[in-house]
Amino acid sequence: MKKALVVVLCFVFVSIGLTWFWNEWARVHYGLLFIAVATPIYELIGLEEARVVALRERYINFVPFVSLLLVTPGLTLRRRTIGLALGLLFIFVCHIALNLTELLQPGVSLPIVPAIVSDTLPFLVWIVVAYPVLAKFIPVANEPEPNDDDSLIDE
């Protein structure tokens, strides 16, 4: 119980710190990077009419992913590092795709389904990266669960 509480508190403190960092510095620089990378990609795939829109409030979903990955106990350093790099790249690619939803409804806010996907994405990516640790908490169907009645049989 104490270990779980420590992990939750670490998650809260890391999330607060990363959120502050995102709002004070990273959001603006990420937006500049996003424009520099996304615009040529859109042109390359023939979507010259696609423009980078103000969906940047959704791009903060890096924060829960990084926070969860940093505080998950039991992950090897290699898995944590590779998961962080590939997870951030995957989320970035998803942001490029998310931005294209503006073509579906120009001038309208983000449609509900892409918004939900964007909000759940960091948790789904974390589950994939942290699966070796999380799998320990999933009961195995083939193993019989210990039963209180079994102790009576042994007596």
C-alpha positions as protocol buffer text, in pm:
chain_id: "A"
residue {
  index: 1
  type: MET
  ca { x: 0 y: 0 z: 0 }
}
residue {
  index: 2
  type: LYS
  ca { x: 280 y: 242 z: 90 }
}
residue {
  index: 3
  type: LYS
  ca { x: 464 y: 165 z: -235 }
}
residue {
  index: 4
  type: ALA
  ca { x: 150 y: 238 z: -440 }
}
residue {
  index: 5
  type: LEU
  ca { x: 101 y: 566 z: -255 }
}
residue {
  index: 6
  type: VAL
  ca { x: 463 y: 666 z: -324 }
}
residue {
  index: 7
  type: VAL
  ca { x: 419 y: 588 z: -696 }
}
residue {
  index: 8
  type: VAL
  ca { x: 98 y: 794 z: -711 }
}
residue {
  index: 9
  type: LEU
  ca { x: 260 y: 1088 z: -530 }
}
residue {
  index: 10
  type: CYS
  ca { x: 563 y: 1069 z: -761 }
}
residue {
  index: 11
  type: PHE
  ca { x: 328 y: 1071 z: -1060 }
}
residue {
  index: 12
  type: VAL
  ca { x: 150 y: 1380 z: -928 }
}
residue {
  index: 13
  type: PHE
  ca { x: 473 y: 1570 z: -861 }
}
residue {
  index: 14
  type: VAL
  ca { x: 635 y: 1472 z: -1193 }
}
residue {
  index: 15
  type: SER
  ca { x: 313 y: 1566 z: -1378 }
}
residue {
  index: 16
  type: ILE
  ca { x: 298 y: 1905 z: -1207 }
}
residue {
  index: 17
  type: GLY
  ca { x: 662 y: 1974 z: -1295 }
}
residue {
  index: 18
  type: LEU
  ca { x: 623 y: 1863 z: -1656 }
}
residue {
  index: 19
  type: THR
  ca { x: 300 y: 2061 z: -1694 }
}
residue {
  index: 20
  type: TRP
  ca { x: 475 y: 2374 z: -1569 }
}
residue {
  index: 21
  type: PHE
  ca { x: 766 y: 2306 z: -1808 }
}
residue {
  index: 22
  type: TRP
  ca { x: 522 y: 2248 z: -2096 }
}
residue {
  index: 23
  type: ASN
  ca { x: 331 y: 2572 z: -2032 }
}
residue {
  index: 24
  type: GLU
  ca { x: 637 y: 2788 z: -1970 }
}
residue {
  index: 25
  type: TRP
  ca { x: 869 y: 2670 z: -2246 }
}
residue {
  index: 26
  type: ALA
  ca { x: 796 y: 2350 z: -2437 }
}
residue {
  index: 27
  type: ARG
  ca { x: 454 y: 2438 z: -2579 }
}
residue {
  index: 28
  type: VAL
  ca { x: 584 y: 2730 z: -2786 }
}
residue {
  index: 29
  type: HIS
  ca { x: 891 y: 2540 z: -2906 }
}
residue {
  index: 30
  type: TYR
  ca { x: 689 y: 2230 z: -2982 }
}
residue {
  index: 31
  type: GLY
  ca { x: 452 y: 2443 z: -3189 }
}
residue {
  index: 32
  type: LEU
  ca { x: 745 y: 2581 z: -3390 }
}
residue {
  index: 33
  type: LEU
  ca { x: 887 y: 2231 z: -3439 }
}
residue {
  index: 34
  type: PHE
  ca { x: 544 y: 2101 z: -3533 }
}
residue {
  index: 35
  type: ILE
  ca { x: 495 y: 2367 z: -3802 }
}
residue {
  index: 36
  type: ALA
  ca { x: 845 y: 2304 z: -3938 }
}
residue {
  index: 37
  type: VAL
  ca { x: 790 y: 1927 z: -3961 }
}
residue {
  index: 38
  type: ALA
  ca { x: 418 y: 1890 z: -4033 }
}
residue {
  index: 39
  type: THR
  ca { x: 393 y: 2139 z: -4319 }
}
residue {
  index: 40
  type: PRO
  ca { x: 645 y: 1958 z: -4545 }
}
residue {
  index: 41
  type: ILE
  ca { x: 487 y: 1622 z: -4457 }
}
residue {
  index: 42
  type: TYR
  ca { x: 144 y: 1750 z: -4558 }
}
residue {
  index: 43
  type: GLU
  ca { x: 287 y: 1878 z: -4885 }
}
residue {
  index: 44
  type: LEU
  ca { x: 469 y: 1549 z: -4945 }
}
residue {
  index: 45
  type: ILE
  ca { x: 149 y: 1345 z: -4912 }
}
residue {
  index: 46
  type: GLY
  ca { x: -46 y: 1586 z: -5132 }
}
residue {
  index: 47
  type: LEU
  ca { x: -240 y: 1775 z: -4866 }
}
residue {
  index: 48
  type: GLU
  ca { x: -114 y: 2124 z: -4943 }
}
residue {
  index: 49
  type: GLU
  ca { x: -444 y: 2267 z: -4818 }
}
residue {
  index: 50
  type: ALA
  ca { x: -377 y: 2124 z: -4472 }
}
residue {
  index: 51
  type: ARG
  ca { x: -266 y: 2386 z: -4228 }
}
residue {
  index: 52
  type: VAL
  ca { x: -144 y: 2367 z: -3874 }
}
residue {
  index: 53
  type: VAL
  ca { x: -434 y: 2473 z: -3654 }
}
residue {
  index: 54
  type: ALA
  ca { x: -469 y: 2564 z: -3291 }
}
residue {
  index: 55
  type: LEU
  ca { x: -508 y: 2216 z: -3150 }
}
residue {
  index: 56
  type: ARG
  ca { x: -201 y: 2264 z: -2934 }
}
residue {
  index: 57
  type: GLU
  ca { x: -402 y: 2230 z: -2615 }
}
residue {
  index: 58
  type: ARG
  ca { x: -430 y: 1859 z: -2706 }
}
residue {
  index: 59
  type: TYR
  ca { x: -56 y: 1824 z: -2754 }
}
residue {
  index: 60
  type: ILE
  ca { x: 1 y: 1836 z: -2378 }
}
residue {
  index: 61
  type: ASN
  ca { x: -75 y: 1464 z: -2379 }
}
residue {
  index: 62
  type: PHE
  ca { x: 302 y: 1412 z: -2380 }
}
residue {
  index: 63
  type: VAL
  ca { x: 295 y: 1498 z: -2009 }
}
residue {
  index: 64
  type: PRO
  ca { x: 97 y: 1199 z: -1873 }
}
residue {
  index: 65
  type: PHE
  ca { x: 289 y: 958 z: -2096 }
}
residue {
  index: 66
  type: VAL
  ca { x: 631 y: 1080 z: -1982 }
}
residue {
  index: 67
  type: SER
  ca { x: 515 y: 1100 z: -1620 }
}
residue {
  index: 68
  type: LEU
  ca { x: 377 y: 747 z: -1619 }
}
residue {
  index: 69
  type: LEU
  ca { x: 684 y: 607 z: -1788 }
}
residue {
  index: 70
  type: LEU
  ca { x: 919 y: 779 z: -1546 }
}
residue {
  index: 71
  type: VAL
  ca { x: 743 y: 660 z: -1230 }
}
residue {
  index: 72
  type: THR
  ca { x: 647 y: 305 z: -1332 }
}
residue {
  index: 73
  type: PRO
  ca { x: 845 y: 78 z: -1101 }
}
residue {
  index: 74
  type: GLY
  ca { x: 1009 y: -234 z: -1240 }
}
residue {
  index: 75
  type: LEU
  ca { x: 1082 y: -115 z: -1593 }
}
residue {
  index: 76
  type: THR
  ca { x: 1437 y: -175 z: -1711 }
}
residue {
  index: 77
  type: LEU
  ca { x: 1636 y: 132 z: -1811 }
}
residue {
  index: 78
  type: ARG
  ca { x: 1658 y: 1 z: -2168 }
}
residue {
  index: 79
  type: ARG
  ca { x: 1281 y: -49 z: -2199 }
}
residue {
  index: 80
  type: ARG
  ca { x: 1213 y: 285 z: -2034 }
}
residue {
  index: 81
  type: THR
  ca { x: 1452 y: 470 z: -2269 }
}
residue {
  index: 82
  type: ILE
  ca { x: 1344 y: 298 z: -2590 }
}
residue {
  index: 83
  type: GLY
  ca { x: 978 y: 321 z: -2487 }
}
residue {
  index: 84
  type: LEU
  ca { x: 1017 y: 690 z: -2417 }
}
residue {
  index: 85
  type: ALA
  ca { x: 1181 y: 760 z: -2754 }
}
residue {
  index: 86
  type: LEU
  ca { x: 943 y: 548 z: -2963 }
}
residue {
  index: 87
  type: GLY
  ca { x: 639 y: 655 z: -2762 }
}
residue {
  index: 88
  type: LEU
  ca { x: 715 y: 1025 z: -2806 }
}
residue {
  index: 89
  type: LEU
  ca { x: 772 y: 969 z: -3178 }
}
residue {
  index: 90
  type: PHE
  ca { x: 443 y: 780 z: -3209 }
}
residue {
  index: 91
  type: ILE
  ca { x: 253 y: 1050 z: -3021 }
}
residue {
  index: 92
  type: PHE
  ca { x: 414 y: 1315 z: -3244 }
}
residue {
  index: 93
  type: VAL
  ca { x: 300 y: 1128 z: -3557 }
}
residue {
  index: 94
  type: CYS
  ca { x: -48 y: 1103 z: -3405 }
}
residue {
  index: 95
  type: HIS
  ca { x: -44 y: 1480 z: -3349 }
}
residue {
  index: 96
  type: ILE
  ca { x: 31 y: 1526 z: -3719 }
}
residue {
  index: 97
  type: ALA
  ca { x: -268 y: 1303 z: -3800 }
}
residue {
  index: 98
  type: LEU
  ca { x: -487 y: 1475 z: -3539 }
}
residue {
  index: 99
  type: ASN
  ca { x: -415 y: 1809 z: -3699 }
}
residue {
  index: 100
  type: LEU
  ca { x: -560 y: 1676 z: -4027 }
}
residue {
  index: 101
  type: THR
  ca { x: -904 y: 1647 z: -3867 }
}
residue {
  index: 102
  type: GLU
  ca { x: -933 y: 2020 z: -3937 }
}
residue {
  index: 103
  type: LEU
  ca { x: -982 y: 1923 z: -4304 }
}
residue {
  index: 104
  type: LEU
  ca { x: -1298 y: 1731 z: -4208 }
}
residue {
  index: 105
  type: GLN
  ca { x: -1468 y: 2029 z: -4045 }
}
residue {
  index: 106
  type: PRO
  ca { x: -1282 y: 2352 z: -4123 }
}
residue {
  index: 107
  type: GLY
  ca { x: -1315 y: 2617 z: -3857 }
}
residue {
  index: 108
  type: VAL
  ca { x: -1494 y: 2384 z: -3615 }
}
residue {
  index: 109
  type: SER
  ca { x: -1345 y: 2256 z: -3294 }
}
residue {
  index: 110
  type: LEU
  ca { x: -1192 y: 1911 z: -3277 }
}
residue {
  index: 111
  type: PRO
  ca { x: -1447 y: 1633 z: -3346 }
}
residue {
  index: 112
  type: ILE
  ca { x: -1529 y: 1418 z: -3042 }
}
residue {
  index: 113
  type: VAL
  ca { x: -1377 y: 1088 z: -3158 }
}
residue {
  index: 114
  type: PRO
  ca { x: -1032 y: 1230 z: -3243 }
}
residue {
  index: 115
  type: ALA
  ca { x: -1045 y: 1425 z: -2914 }
}
residue {
  index: 116
  type: ILE
  ca { x: -1112 y: 1107 z: -2717 }
}
residue {
  index: 117
  type: VAL
  ca { x: -838 y: 919 z: -2903 }
}
residue {
  index: 118
  type: SER
  ca { x: -596 y: 1203 z: -2836 }
}
residue {
  index: 119
  type: ASP
  ca { x: -681 y: 1208 z: -2467 }
}
residue {
  index: 120
  type: THR
  ca { x: -642 y: 832 z: -2422 }
}
residue {
  index: 121
  type: LEU
  ca { x: -337 y: 795 z: -2645 }
}
residue {
  index: 122
  type: PRO
  ca { x: -69 y: 854 z: -2379 }
}
residue {
  index: 123
  type: PHE
  ca { x: -224 y: 590 z: -2154 }
}
residue {
  index: 124
  type: LEU
  ca { x: -252 y: 336 z: -2437 }
}
residue {
  index: 125
  type: VAL
  ca { x: 111 y: 391 z: -2539 }
}
residue {
  index: 126
  type: TRP
  ca { x: 217 y: 361 z: -2173 }
}
residue {
  index: 127
  type: ILE
  ca { x: 30 y: 29 z: -2143 }
}
residue {
  index: 128
  type: VAL
  ca { x: 220 y: -106 z: -2444 }
}
residue {
  index: 129
  type: VAL
  ca { x: 558 y: 11 z: -2314 }
}
residue {
  index: 130
  type: ALA
  ca { x: 498 y: -96 z: -1952 }
}
residue {
  index: 131
  type: TYR
  ca { x: 328 y: -425 z: -2041 }
}
residue {
  index: 132
  type: PRO
  ca { x: 596 y: -649 z: -1882 }
}
residue {
  index: 133
  type: VAL
  ca { x: 534 y: -480 z: -1546 }
}
residue {
  index: 134
  type: LEU
  ca { x: 158 y: -445 z: -1585 }
}
residue {
  index: 135
  type: ALA
  ca { x: 116 y: -810 z: -1693 }
}
residue {
  index: 136
  type: LYS
  ca { x: 209 y: -919 z: -1342 }
}
residue {
  index: 137
  type: PHE
  ca { x: -121 y: -772 z: -1222 }
}
residue {
  index: 138
  type: ILE
  ca { x: -336 y: -961 z: -1474 }
}
residue {
  index: 139
  type: PRO
  ca { x: -466 y: -1292 z: -1337 }
}
residue {
  index: 140
  type: VAL
  ca { x: -383 y: -1598 z: -1545 }
}
residue {
  index: 141
  type: ALA
  ca { x: -696 y: -1784 z: -1655 }
}
residue {
  index: 142
  type: ASN
  ca { x: -541 y: -2134 z: -1637 }
}
residue {
  index: 143
  type: GLU
  ca { x: -425 y: -2109 z: -1277 }
}
residue {
  index: 144
  type: PRO
  ca { x: -685 y: -2197 z: -1018 }
}
residue {
  index: 145
  type: GLU
  ca { x: -722 y: -1930 z: -756 }
}
residue {
  index: 146
  type: PRO
  ca { x: -647 y: -2035 z: -399 }
}
residue {
  index: 147
  type: ASN
  ca { x: -965 y: -2122 z: -219 }
}
residue {
  index: 148
  type: ASP
  ca { x: -1031 y: -2115 z: 154 }
}
residue {
  index: 149
  type: ASP
  ca { x: -1202 y: -2454 z: 124 }
}
residue {
  index: 150
  type: ASP
  ca { x: -875 y: -2612 z: 6 }
}
residue {
  index: 151
  type: SER
  ca { x: -714 y: -2549 z: 344 }
}
residue {
  index: 152
  type: LEU
  ca { x: -984 y: -2761 z: 509 }
}
residue {
  index: 153
  type: ILE
  ca { x: -903 y: -3056 z: 287 }
}
residue {
  index: 154
  type: ASP
  ca { x: -537 y: -3063 z: 394 }
}
residue {
  index: 155
  type: GLU
  ca { x: -628 y: -3092 z: 761 }
}
